[in-house]
């Protein structure tokens, strides 16, 4: 038994030979193992570090126009709907141009009169200019034309007046329909009362009476308004017939006037150059009147001012288009932009031409910054930034949201270390470098960083050998064994 215990003691002493033990029969001297940190090391990177940020942007066409009517008139036809693609010059809507047509006829009549008068007095068949003041027949014919033209203008003014009154009453009728809640005939209110309430039922009698009272009030007002509308339409028809008759009378009277001029030219041999100039000026003025009348007539046809997509249609048939409200909104979707807002410090990192990525519904579009706001937006308190959206943008809808990603903060020609190679002693940052085969604790100043890399702005150069991995033995002054290095 004693032999076995002694043998175990010898084995135990052998196993702990690195520690001095007593009672093993002899003293064992401790042998200290060499303390070496095995690490990876390399020179710091000299390069650029950029951070990217994402922003919520609103997508809109870069070019969007409001098509505003140049005049006020009833809409006869609307040729497009929202979403339609149009070309510049396409007809979008047609307005009632009755008055403009009459003005054009009157302008054409005045030009014809001026040209006829000139031809009769100074044409190939005429040798003299008549002294019109001495020819009573000529005076009467000219006065007849003037009077009829004045009557025509008065009739056209009256026609416009009654058309305006008609428009007002039609608007009043539309308001009454909204006020009393019916769409076509006022009897809808009565039908509603009779269909939904029983006057003999005590619980429903009061509601029936209220609806019938509303019907009676509506019927009174609507009846008065419809009567006015009917009267105005009758008056408009009469005025249009009167205008047509006056125009025919002007043609007939002018024939008499032309005959009088011809007769007077034959009987009078004096030429008056001054009156000839007056006649020529009359032709020029009449031609100008034709141009103005044509311009006015063109205003009754609403056309697309740019090629693009119809975003909004604000008129419908039988509405009254006005120059105070846009009738259509057209967007050129060949050039879409993303608008977003950023803080001042981020704004100062941007530059025009900088690349961006726009993401919408899982699809990415390349673009670039084209506009950087120089003043704070009063609504958001931020700076507005615009970027182009490249590629096929036909699927993008105006006013929708997208995500814009682009570089913000960046450092160029900087000393860059792996993020995990930097340690912290309280608020102070430090790294380990290799100097003469030993680890050296080096305090540094850090700058911009991401999840993998960090800028060392002070304390480290590109020629230093930076320890990039951690070791349990790593401390200031310890011997190091480098297992990987980018540079010697």
C-alpha positions as semicolon CSV with decimal commas, in nm:
position;residue;x (nm);y (nm);z (nm)
1;X;0,000;0,000;0,000
2;X;0,290;0,239;0,088
3;X;0,454;0,161;-0,249
4;X;0,140;0,262;-0,433
5;X;0,110;0,593;-0,241
6;X;0,475;0,677;-0,314
7;X;0,430;0,609;-0,684
8;X;0,128;0,840;-0,698
9;X;0,324;1,114;-0,523
10;X;0,603;1,085;-0,783
11;X;0,353;1,113;-1,067
12;X;0,192;1,419;-0,910
13;X;0,525;1,589;-0,869
14;X;0,609;1,524;-1,233
15;X;0,274;1,675;-1,353
16;X;0,330;2,003;-1,167
17;X;0,703;2,034;-1,236
18;X;0,657;2,401;-1,338
19;X;0,565;2,483;-0,973
20;X;0,804;2,452;-0,673
21;X;0,668;2,181;-0,449
22;X;0,792;2,048;-0,124
23;X;0,740;1,697;0,002
24;X;0,815;1,526;-0,328
25;X;1,152;1,414;-0,220
26;X;1,331;1,707;-0,409
27;X;1,283;2,080;-0,500
28;X;1,152;2,162;-0,857
29;X;1,248;2,505;-1,009
30;X;0,970;2,701;-1,202
31;X;1,034;2,754;-1,576
32;X;0,854;3,075;-1,715
33;X;0,718;3,043;-2,070
34;X;0,803;3,332;-2,313
35;X;0,510;3,591;-2,341
36;X;0,445;3,660;-2,714
37;X;0,131;3,808;-2,881
38;X;0,050;3,642;-3,212
39;X;-0,136;3,896;-3,429
40;X;-0,209;4,013;-3,781
41;X;-0,074;4,351;-3,888
42;X;-0,063;4,570;-4,194
43;X;-0,012;4,930;-4,300
44;X;-0,321;5,152;-4,270
45;X;-0,515;5,219;-4,590
46;X;-0,477;5,560;-4,752
47;X;-0,798;5,636;-4,935
48;X;-1,154;5,767;-4,913
49;X;-1,438;5,685;-4,678
50;X;-1,793;5,778;-4,772
51;X;-2,121;5,742;-4,588
52;X;-2,454;5,698;-4,764
53;X;-2,792;5,818;-4,641
54;X;-3,145;5,754;-4,762
55;X;-3,418;6,018;-4,791
56;X;-3,790;6,009;-4,867
57;X;-3,854;6,198;-5,192
58;X;-4,158;6,303;-5,390
59;X;-4,158;6,207;-5,760
60;X;-4,288;6,467;-6,007
61;X;-4,231;6,559;-6,371
62;X;-3,959;6,816;-6,424
63;X;-4,187;6,996;-6,668
64;X;-4,551;7,044;-6,577
65;X;-4,782;7,313;-6,718
66;X;-5,128;7,446;-6,645
67;X;-5,341;7,496;-6,956
68;X;-5,556;7,801;-6,882
69;X;-5,837;7,910;-7,120
70;X;-5,785;8,253;-7,276
71;X;-6,154;8,335;-7,258
72;X;-6,476;8,250;-7,075
73;X;-6,727;8,037;-7,264
74;X;-6,936;7,722;-7,253
75;X;-6,747;7,396;-7,310
76;X;-6,886;7,214;-7,613
77;X;-6,646;6,918;-7,618
78;X;-6,364;6,768;-7,409
79;X;-6,138;6,544;-7,615
80;X;-5,908;6,393;-7,349
81;X;-5,913;6,219;-7,012
82;X;-5,662;6,202;-6,728
83;X;-5,382;5,965;-6,825
84;X;-5,403;6,032;-7,200
85;X;-5,078;6,103;-7,385
86;X;-5,092;6,417;-7,601
87;X;-4,861;6,600;-7,837
88;X;-4,801;6,972;-7,841
89;X;-5,080;7,139;-8,040
90;X;-5,339;6,863;-7,989
91;X;-5,692;6,994;-7,934
92;X;-5,795;6,930;-7,574
93;X;-6,132;7,105;-7,566
94;X;-6,359;7,321;-7,781
95;X;-6,555;7,619;-7,647
96;X;-6,866;7,792;-7,782
97;X;-6,724;8,049;-8,028
98;X;-7,055;8,197;-8,152
99;X;-6,959;8,550;-8,051
100;X;-6,608;8,516;-8,193
101;X;-6,747;8,390;-8,524
102;X;-6,974;8,694;-8,544
103;X;-6,681;8,922;-8,468
104;X;-6,483;8,752;-8,743
105;X;-6,769;8,797;-8,993
106;X;-6,796;9,163;-8,900
107;X;-6,419;9,211;-8,935
108;X;-6,425;9,036;-9,273
109;X;-6,717;9,255;-9,383
110;X;-6,527;9,570;-9,289
111;X;-6,222;9,450;-9,483
112;X;-6,439;9,370;-9,786
113;X;-6,597;9,714;-9,766
114;X;-6,259;9,886;-9,747
115;X;-6,120;9,685;-10,038
116;X;-6,430;9,737;-10,252
117;X;-6,422;10,109;-10,187
118;X;-6,057;10,128;-10,282
119;X;-6,102;9,920;-10,598
120;X;-6,395;10,124;-10,712
121;X;-6,214;10,452;-10,658
122;X;-5,861;10,357;-10,762
123;X;-5,886;10,033;-10,961
124;X;-5,821;9,985;-11,333
125;X;-6,169;10,110;-11,422
126;X;-6,151;10,419;-11,202
127;X;-5,973;10,735;-11,318
128;X;-6,087;10,985;-11,059
129;X;-6,171;11,002;-10,689
130;X;-6,520;11,125;-10,617
131;X;-6,594;11,417;-10,396
132;X;-6,822;11,215;-10,167
133;X;-6,944;11,519;-9,974
134;X;-7,126;11,652;-10,282
135;X;-7,300;11,330;-10,376
136;X;-7,616;11,291;-10,168
137;X;-7,681;10,941;-10,299
138;X;-7,334;10,835;-10,192
139;X;-7,377;10,998;-9,852
140;X;-7,702;10,815;-9,791
141;X;-7,555;10,481;-9,891
142;X;-7,249;10,529;-9,668
143;X;-7,465;10,640;-9,375
144;X;-7,683;10,335;-9,427
145;X;-7,384;10,104;-9,398
146;X;-7,257;10,286;-9,087
147;X;-7,597;10,274;-8,916
148;X;-7,640;9,907;-8,990
149;X;-7,293;9,828;-8,857
150;X;-7,375;10,018;-8,537
151;X;-7,696;9,818;-8,508
152;X;-7,497;9,499;-8,557
153;X;-7,257;9,593;-8,276
154;X;-7,550;9,678;-8,046
155;X;-7,720;9,348;-8,124
156;X;-7,399;9,154;-8,060
157;X;-7,352;9,337;-7,727
158;X;-7,709;9,249;-7,629
159;X;-7,652;8,888;-7,730
160;X;-7,346;8,867;-7,508
161;X;-7,538;9,029;-7,221
162;X;-7,820;8,775;-7,239
163;X;-7,572;8,488;-7,274
164;X;-7,403;8,606;-6,954
165;X;-7,741;8,629;-6,781
166;X;-7,826;8,279;-6,906
167;X;-7,499;8,146;-6,765
168;X;-7,574;8,307;-6,428
169;X;-7,920;8,150;-6,410
170;X;-7,790;7,809;-6,517
171;X;-7,532;7,834;-6,239
172;X;-7,813;7,933;-5,999
173;X;-8,013;7,627;-6,107
174;X;-7,709;7,408;-6,047
175;X;-7,669;7,557;-5,699
176;X;-8,038;7,495;-5,622
177;X;-8,001;7,131;-5,721
178;X;-7,715;7,095;-5,475
179;X;-7,897;7,292;-5,204
180;X;-8,216;7,087;-5,226
181;X;-8,044;6,759;-5,316
182;X;-8,182;6,655;-5,653
183;X;-8,013;6,590;-5,986
184;X;-8,274;6,631;-6,258
185;X;-8,631;6,736;-6,184
186;X;-8,742;6,889;-5,855
187;X;-9,014;6,622;-5,838
188;X;-8,737;6,387;-5,719
189;X;-8,784;6,539;-5,373
190;X;-9,158;6,472;-5,378
191;X;-9,105;6,118;-5,504
192;X;-8,859;6,060;-5,222
193;X;-9,115;6,173;-4,962
194;X;-9,390;5,954;-5,106
195;X;-9,164;5,649;-5,140
196;X;-9,006;5,663;-4,796
197;X;-9,264;5,813;-4,558
198;X;-9,632;5,748;-4,484
199;X;-9,818;6,074;-4,401
200;X;-10,078;5,865;-4,216
201;X;-9,817;5,712;-3,988
202;X;-9,771;5,938;-3,681
203;X;-9,402;5,851;-3,659
204;X;-9,336;5,936;-4,026
205;X;-9,584;6,222;-4,073
206;X;-9,343;6,490;-3,949
207;X;-9,061;6,370;-4,176
208;X;-9,301;6,353;-4,469
209;X;-9,416;6,709;-4,402
210;X;-9,056;6,835;-4,377
211;X;-8,959;6,676;-4,708
212;X;-9,273;6,812;-4,878
213;X;-9,199;7,159;-4,743
214;X;-8,850;7,133;-4,893
215;X;-9,010;7,027;-5,220
216;X;-9,242;7,327;-5,225
217;X;-8,959;7,568;-5,151
218;X;-8,741;7,414;-5,419
219;X;-9,025;7,410;-5,671
220;X;-9,088;7,782;-5,618
221;X;-8,723;7,881;-5,663
222;X;-8,655;7,639;-5,945
223;X;-8,969;7,746;-6,129
224;X;-8,859;8,109;-6,119
225;X;-8,506;8,023;-6,233
226;X;-8,622;7,796;-6,516
227;X;-8,860;8,067;-6,636
228;X;-8,572;8,313;-6,657
229;X;-8,359;8,057;-6,840
230;X;-8,640;7,999;-7,091
231;X;-8,685;8,374;-7,147
232;X;-8,312;8,429;-7,194
233;X;-8,290;8,146;-7,446
234;X;-8,584;8,293;-7,641
235;X;-8,422;8,636;-7,639
236;X;-8,088;8,488;-7,752
237;X;-8,260;8,312;-8,044
238;X;-8,432;8,637;-8,144
239;X;-8,107;8,834;-8,126
240;X;-7,924;8,576;-8,336
241;X;-8,197;8,601;-8,601
242;X;-8,177;8,980;-8,582
243;X;-7,798;8,972;-8,628
244;X;-7,836;8,751;-8,933
245;X;-8,088;8,994;-9,084
246;X;-7,867;9,295;-9,014
247;X;-7,571;9,128;-9,185
248;X;-7,785;9,064;-9,493
249;X;-7,902;9,426;-9,488
250;X;-7,542;9,543;-9,469
251;X;-7,458;9,338;-9,778
252;X;-7,754;9,484;-9,966
253;X;-7,685;9,842;-9,857
254;X;-7,321;9,810;-9,946
255;X;-7,416;9,712;-10,300
256;X;-7,598;10,043;-10,325
257;X;-7,298;10,218;-10,176
258;X;-7,067;10,055;-10,433
259;X;-7,292;10,159;-10,718
260;X;-7,297;10,517;-10,589
261;X;-6,918;10,523;-10,566
262;X;-6,887;10,391;-10,922
263;X;-7,128;10,651;-11,056
264;X;-6,954;10,930;-10,869
265;X;-6,611;10,817;-10,991
266;X;-6,729;10,833;-11,350
267;X;-6,874;11,183;-11,310
268;X;-6,587;11,335;-11,114
269;X;-6,237;11,356;-11,259
270;X;-6,043;11,485;-10,959
271;X;-5,788;11,265;-10,786
272;X;-5,729;11,316;-10,420
273;X;-5,415;11,145;-10,307
274;X;-5,485;11,227;-9,947
275;X;-5,818;11,045;-9,958
276;X;-5,647;10,756;-10,134
277;X;-5,414;10,722;-9,837
278;X;-5,714;10,730;-9,606
279;X;-5,869;10,448;-9,805
280;X;-5,547;10,247;-9,787
281;X;-5,530;10,304;-9,412
282;X;-5,885;10,175;-9,384
283;X;-5,777;9,852;-9,553
284;X;-5,479;9,818;-9,316
285;X;-5,700;9,877;-9,013
286;X;-5,951;9,620;-9,140
287;X;-5,672;9,367;-9,192
288;X;-5,554;9,425;-8,836
289;X;-5,913;9,369;-8,723
290;X;-5,911;9,034;-8,907
291;X;-5,592;8,930;-8,724
292;X;-5,736;9,030;-8,388
293;X;-6,062;8,850;-8,460
294;X;-5,871;8,538;-8,563
295;X;-5,666;8,552;-8,244
296;X;-5,987;8,583;-8,045
297;X;-6,139;8,292;-8,238
298;X;-5,834;8,073;-8,172
299;X;-5,886;8,128;-7,799
300;X;-6,201;7,913;-7,815
301;X;-5,994;7,606;-7,907
302;X;-5,785;7,484;-7,612
303;X;-5,468;7,305;-7,725
304;X;-5,179;7,127;-7,552
305;X;-4,887;7,362;-7,492
306;X;-4,638;7,075;-7,442
307;X;-4,622;6,705;-7,521
308;X;-4,685;6,480;-7,224
309;X;-4,947;6,308;-7,010
310;X;-5,277;6,465;-6,903
311;X;-5,257;6,471;-6,524
312;X;-5,580;6,657;-6,446
313;X;-5,898;6,752;-6,633
314;X;-6,094;7,030;-6,463
315;X;-6,368;7,092;-6,723
316;X;-6,656;6,892;-6,866
317;X;-6,914;6,944;-7,139
318;X;-7,158;7,231;-7,079
319;X;-6,943;7,372;-6,799
320;X;-6,821;7,729;-6,833
321;X;-6,445;7,747;-6,878
322;X;-6,284;8,061;-6,737
323;X;-5,944;8,222;-6,760
324;X;-5,919;8,222;-6,380
325;X;-5,892;7,841;-6,348
326;X;-5,667;7,591;-6,529
327;X;-5,865;7,356;-6,752
328;X;-5,590;7,091;-6,779
329;X;-5,255;6,999;-6,622
330;X;-4,999;6,835;-6,856
331;X;-4,676;6,672;-6,738
332;X;-4,377;6,573;-6,946
333;X;-4,287;6,238;-6,787
334;X;-3,982;6,194;-7,007
335;X;-3,800;6,397;-6,742
336;X;-3,895;6,303;-6,385
337;X;-3,734;6,452;-6,074
338;X;-3,717;6,344;-5,711
339;X;-3,750;6,624;-5,455
340;X;-3,638;6,574;-5,096
341;X;-3,534;6,785;-4,798
342;X;-3,215;6,769;-4,588
343;X;-3,052;6,946;-4,294
344;X;-2,789;7,214;-4,345
345;X;-2,490;6,994;-4,256
346;X;-2,597;6,724;-4,503
347;X;-2,680;6,987;-4,767
348;X;-2,322;7,111;-4,743
349;X;-2,190;6,765;-4,838
350;X;-2,380;6,763;-5,171
351;X;-2,268;6,888;-5,511
352;X;-2,455;6,919;-5,840
353;X;-2,392;6,623;-6,067
354;X;-2,354;6,389;-5,768
355;X;-2,490;6,040;-5,837
356;X;-2,800;5,914;-5,657
357;X;-3,005;5,596;-5,658
358;X;-3,385;5,622;-5,659
359;X;-3,584;5,318;-5,540
360;X;-3,958;5,280;-5,598
361;X;-4,164;4,959;-5,563
362;X;-3,853;4,742;-5,571
363;X;-3,712;4,904;-5,884
364;X;-3,401;5,124;-5,889
365;X;-3,336;5,426;-6,110
366;X;-3,003;5,603;-6,153
367;X;-2,994;5,981;-6,132
368;X;-2,796;6,283;-6,025
369;X;-2,846;6,593;-5,812
370;X;-2,943;6,892;-6,028
371;X;-3,052;7,152;-5,773
372;X;-2,944;7,229;-5,415
373;X;-3,154;7,482;-5,227
374;X;-2,976;7,792;-5,099
375;X;-3,254;7,898;-4,860
376;X;-3,447;7,715;-4,591
377;X;-3,792;7,596;-4,692
378;X;-4,034;7,776;-4,460
379;X;-4,268;7,477;-4,439
380;X;-4,015;7,207;-4,346
381;X;-3,729;7,409;-4,199
382;X;-3,493;7,212;-4,428
383;X;-3,318;7,265;-4,760
384;X;-3,483;7,144;-5,082
385;X;-3,279;6,918;-5,311
386;X;-3,378;6,794;-5,658
387;X;-3,239;6,494;-5,845
388;X;-3,310;6,351;-6,188
389;X;-3,467;6,007;-6,228
390;X;-3,318;5,825;-6,528
391;X;-3,432;5,531;-6,735
392;X;-3,786;5,429;-6,822
393;X;-4,000;5,637;-6,584
394;X;-4,337;5,557;-6,742
395;X;-4,441;5,352;-6,437
396;X;-4,379;5,640;-6,196
397;X;-4,688;5,833;-6,087
398;X;-4,673;6,203;-6,010
399;X;-4,680;6,291;-5,643
400;X;-4,582;5,945;-5,518
401;X;-4,301;5,874;-5,270
402;X;-3,967;5,705;-5,338
403;X;-3,637;5,649;-5,155
404;X;-3,327;5,842;-5,265
405;X;-2,988;5,709;-5,155
406;X;-2,664;5,902;-5,206
407;X;-2,325;5,975;-5,047
408;X;-2,322;6,235;-4,771
409;X;-2,020;6,274;-4,540
410;X;-1,684;6,173;-4,685
411;X;-1,309;6,199;-4,623
412;X;-1,051;6,185;-4,903
413;X;-0,681;6,091;-4,885
414;X;-0,732;5,983;-4,525
415;X;-0,555;5,726;-4,307
416;X;-0,812;5,449;-4,264
417;X;-0,796;5,162;-4,015
418;X;-1,022;4,863;-3,957
419;X;-1,291;4,961;-3,708
420;X;-1,205;4,664;-3,482
421;X;-0,840;4,776;-3,458
422;X;-0,932;5,081;-3,250
423;X;-0,973;5,051;-2,871
424;X;-1,091;5,303;-2,614
425;X;-0,954;5,405;-2,279
426;X;-1,244;5,606;-2,140
427;X;-1,298;5,874;-2,404
428;X;-0,952;5,833;-2,561
429;X;-0,900;5,612;-2,864
430;X;-0,581;5,412;-2,919
431;X;-0,434;5,146;-3,148
432;X;-0,143;4,907;-3,127
433;X;0,146;4,939;-3,370
434;X;0,456;4,725;-3,410
435;X;0,785;4,900;-3,328
436;X;1,108;4,695;-3,313
437;X;0,912;4,373;-3,278
438;X;0,707;4,494;-2,984
439;X;0,351;4,622;-2,948
440;X;0,323;4,995;-2,888
441;X;0,005;5,152;-2,749
442;X;-0,055;5,462;-2,964
443;X;-0,325;5,718;-2,886
444;X;-0,505;5,851;-3,196
445;X;-0,775;6,096;-3,300
446;X;-1,059;5,935;-3,495
447;X;-1,295;6,080;-3,753
448;X;-1,559;5,946;-3,991
449;X;-1,644;5,577;-3,960
450;X;-1,882;5,307;-4,075
451;X;-1,937;4,949;-3,957
452;X;-1,604;4,828;-4,099
453;X;-1,358;5,118;-4,127
454;X;-1,266;5,433;-3,936
455;X;-1,061;5,740;-4,029
456;X;-0,755;5,816;-3,812
457;X;-0,705;6,189;-3,840
458;X;-0,407;6,213;-3,602
459;X;-0,156;5,975;-3,444
460;X;-0,109;5,722;-3,728
461;X;0,059;5,735;-4,068
462;X;0,044;5,516;-4,373
463;X;0,388;5,373;-4,302
464;X;0,309;5,251;-3,950
465;X;0,259;4,878;-3,895
466;X;-0,088;4,858;-3,743
467;X;-0,197;4,553;-3,543
468;X;-0,538;4,462;-3,682
469;X;-0,640;4,164;-3,464
470;X;-0,685;4,114;-3,090
471;X;-0,481;3,879;-2,875
472;X;-0,508;3,788;-2,507
473;X;-0,136;3,871;-2,468
474;X;-0,164;4,207;-2,650
475;X;-0,046;4,496;-2,435
476;X;0,201;4,780;-2,453
477;X;0,558;4,654;-2,487
478;X;0,479;4,287;-2,542
479;X;0,671;4,095;-2,808
480;X;0,461;4,027;-3,117
481;X;0,460;3,758;-3,379
482;X;0,304;3,880;-3,704
483;X;0,125;3,610;-3,897
484;X;0,002;3,836;-4,180
485;X;0,116;4,174;-4,312
486;X;0,028;4,380;-4,612
487;X;0,362;4,561;-4,616
488;X;0,703;4,508;-4,454
